[in-house]
């Protein structure tokens, strides 16, 4: 189940510790924190996910935080007031690493990888969004009678993402 999470080796290790020792854990970050908390809860661990701010973009390399200083402070206070045994900050893996891992996971060719990399940056996709695009592309490839995701399948799947 943790294999679906890209990067964040320290957070993965902390989750293993929490699982083995029945510890509570909080993950601090953006989308990645939510993914870890979801996986942890599925594994029976008491887990919480927090963003450093209300909009969820604080510290993001691709999205601008729209929160006031007060809102960021309130978010941090909420984090501090939630007692857990373990606390881990998650990080967003680099775009190149994400594309490399997703390309291998979904078995896409170099041309489709290049398109995904371009879309990942230009559409400012999060890891989960990129994975959902590839799942849609996989379905499209099956409908088109392809064994693997072709560039045209990925291009069609990208059309179904919301415009930001």
C-alpha positions as a Python dict, from the first residue, in 0.01 Angstrom:
ca = {
    (1, 'X'): (0, 0, 0),
    (2, 'X'): (289, 238, 73),
    (3, 'X'): (430, 160, -270),
    (4, 'X'): (172, 397, -418),
    (5, 'X'): (340, 692, -242),
    (6, 'X'): (631, 847, -428),
    (7, 'X'): (938, 959, -235),
    (8, 'X'): (924, 1066, 130),
    (9, 'X'): (1135, 779, 263),
    (10, 'X'): (1144, 931, 613),
    (11, 'X'): (763, 950, 624),
    (12, 'X'): (738, 590, 503),
    (13, 'X'): (975, 481, 779),
    (14, 'X'): (779, 678, 1041),
    (15, 'X'): (460, 509, 922),
    (16, 'X'): (625, 167, 962),
    (17, 'X'): (723, 264, 1318),
    (18, 'X'): (371, 389, 1395),
    (19, 'X'): (220, 69, 1259),
    (20, 'X'): (453, -162, 1446),
    (21, 'X'): (431, 24, 1777),
    (22, 'X'): (67, 131, 1749),
    (23, 'X'): (172, 497, 1766),
    (24, 'X'): (-35, 793, 1652),
    (25, 'X'): (118, 1005, 1378),
    (26, 'X'): (63, 1339, 1208),
    (27, 'X'): (184, 1425, 862),
    (28, 'X'): (249, 1789, 779),
    (29, 'X'): (262, 1896, 416),
    (30, 'X'): (35, 1941, 120),
    (31, 'X'): (-125, 1662, -86),
    (32, 'X'): (147, 1420, 19),
    (33, 'X'): (48, 1451, 387),
    (34, 'X'): (-309, 1361, 297),
    (35, 'X'): (-194, 1057, 100),
    (36, 'X'): (13, 932, 394),
    (37, 'X'): (-268, 985, 645),
    (38, 'X'): (-511, 803, 416),
    (39, 'X'): (-276, 505, 380),
    (40, 'X'): (-203, 505, 754),
    (41, 'X'): (-573, 502, 844),
    (42, 'X'): (-631, 215, 599),
    (43, 'X'): (-358, 26, 784),
    (44, 'X'): (-525, 91, 1120),
    (45, 'X'): (-297, 371, 1242),
    (46, 'X'): (-437, 679, 1415),
    (47, 'X'): (-320, 943, 1169),
    (48, 'X'): (-378, 1308, 1090),
    (49, 'X'): (-286, 1523, 791),
    (50, 'X'): (-220, 1894, 818),
    (51, 'X'): (-136, 2162, 571),
    (52, 'X'): (85, 2450, 680),
    (53, 'X'): (-189, 2690, 569),
    (54, 'X'): (-556, 2704, 472),
    (55, 'X'): (-508, 2713, 94),
    (56, 'X'): (-261, 2421, 109),
    (57, 'X'): (2, 2590, -105),
    (58, 'X'): (245, 2713, 161),
    (59, 'X'): (593, 2600, 59),
    (60, 'X'): (475, 2461, -276),
    (61, 'X'): (728, 2508, -557),
    (62, 'X'): (449, 2528, -815),
    (63, 'X'): (154, 2700, -648),
    (64, 'X'): (130, 3036, -472),
    (65, 'X'): (7, 3055, -114),
    (66, 'X'): (-284, 3299, -84),
    (67, 'X'): (-307, 3290, 296),
    (68, 'X'): (-242, 3577, 529),
    (69, 'X'): (30, 3555, 793),
    (70, 'X'): (-245, 3515, 1051),
    (71, 'X'): (-398, 3218, 865),
    (72, 'X'): (-59, 3045, 843),
    (73, 'X'): (-8, 3104, 1217),
    (74, 'X'): (-356, 2960, 1292),
    (75, 'X'): (-278, 2649, 1087),
    (76, 'X'): (48, 2598, 1271),
    (77, 'X'): (-128, 2641, 1606),
    (78, 'X'): (-381, 2373, 1506),
    (79, 'X'): (-95, 2139, 1419),
    (80, 'X'): (74, 2205, 1753),
    (81, 'X'): (-248, 2144, 1949),
    (82, 'X'): (-298, 1795, 1806),
    (83, 'X'): (-95, 1559, 2023),
    (84, 'X'): (55, 1253, 1851),
    (85, 'X'): (346, 1020, 1916),
    (86, 'X'): (517, 1096, 1585),
    (87, 'X'): (527, 1405, 1363),
    (88, 'X'): (664, 1399, 1010),
    (89, 'X'): (688, 1670, 746),
    (90, 'X'): (626, 1538, 397),
    (91, 'X'): (783, 1687, 88),
    (92, 'X'): (677, 1702, -271),
    (93, 'X'): (915, 1493, -480),
    (94, 'X'): (1079, 1653, -784),
    (95, 'X'): (888, 1644, -1109),
    (96, 'X'): (1155, 1433, -1276),
    (97, 'X'): (1139, 1168, -1003),
    (98, 'X'): (758, 1163, -1016),
    (99, 'X'): (755, 1120, -1393),
    (100, 'X'): (1023, 849, -1379),
    (101, 'X'): (834, 646, -1117),
    (102, 'X'): (491, 692, -1278),
    (103, 'X'): (628, 604, -1623),
    (104, 'X'): (764, 279, -1482),
    (105, 'X'): (446, 208, -1282),
    (106, 'X'): (218, 257, -1582),
    (107, 'X'): (460, 132, -1848),
    (108, 'X'): (450, 438, -2071),
    (109, 'X'): (702, 501, -2349),
    (110, 'X'): (951, 790, -2378),
    (111, 'X'): (723, 1006, -2593),
    (112, 'X'): (434, 970, -2349),
    (113, 'X'): (676, 1037, -2059),
    (114, 'X'): (784, 1360, -2227),
    (115, 'X'): (421, 1465, -2269),
    (116, 'X'): (345, 1379, -1907),
    (117, 'X'): (648, 1574, -1787),
    (118, 'X'): (541, 1877, -1988),
    (119, 'X'): (182, 1854, -1861),
    (120, 'X'): (299, 1798, -1503),
    (121, 'X'): (483, 2129, -1513),
    (122, 'X'): (251, 2338, -1729),
    (123, 'X'): (-73, 2219, -1564),
    (124, 'X'): (90, 2224, -1219),
    (125, 'X'): (-29, 1872, -1145),
    (126, 'X'): (12, 1715, -804),
    (127, 'X'): (128, 1352, -782),
    (128, 'X'): (-226, 1222, -725),
    (129, 'X'): (-357, 1421, -1021),
    (130, 'X'): (-85, 1281, -1248),
    (131, 'X'): (-169, 930, -1132),
    (132, 'X'): (-541, 988, -1206),
    (133, 'X'): (-453, 1116, -1554),
    (134, 'X'): (-255, 798, -1618),
    (135, 'X'): (-537, 579, -1488),
    (136, 'X'): (-771, 755, -1732),
    (137, 'X'): (-515, 714, -2011),
    (138, 'X'): (-493, 342, -1932),
    (139, 'X'): (-869, 310, -1974),
    (140, 'X'): (-857, 506, -2300),
    (141, 'X'): (-575, 283, -2428),
    (142, 'X'): (-787, -26, -2355),
    (143, 'X'): (-1084, 126, -2538),
    (144, 'X'): (-853, 197, -2833),
    (145, 'X'): (-728, -161, -2833),
    (146, 'X'): (-375, -72, -2721),
    (147, 'X'): (-178, -289, -2482),
    (148, 'X'): (17, 7, -2342),
    (149, 'X'): (-57, 375, -2297),
    (150, 'X'): (25, 557, -2619),
    (151, 'X'): (95, 930, -2644),
    (152, 'X'): (-246, 988, -2804),
    (153, 'X'): (-417, 809, -2511),
    (154, 'X'): (-237, 1033, -2262),
    (155, 'X'): (-315, 1345, -2467),
    (156, 'X'): (-684, 1257, -2462),
    (157, 'X'): (-679, 1189, -2087),
    (158, 'X'): (-517, 1528, -2023),
    (159, 'X'): (-813, 1694, -2196),
    (160, 'X'): (-1038, 1573, -1918),
    (161, 'X'): (-845, 1749, -1640),
    (162, 'X'): (-990, 2073, -1506),
    (163, 'X'): (-826, 2390, -1629),
    (164, 'X'): (-657, 2588, -1354),
}
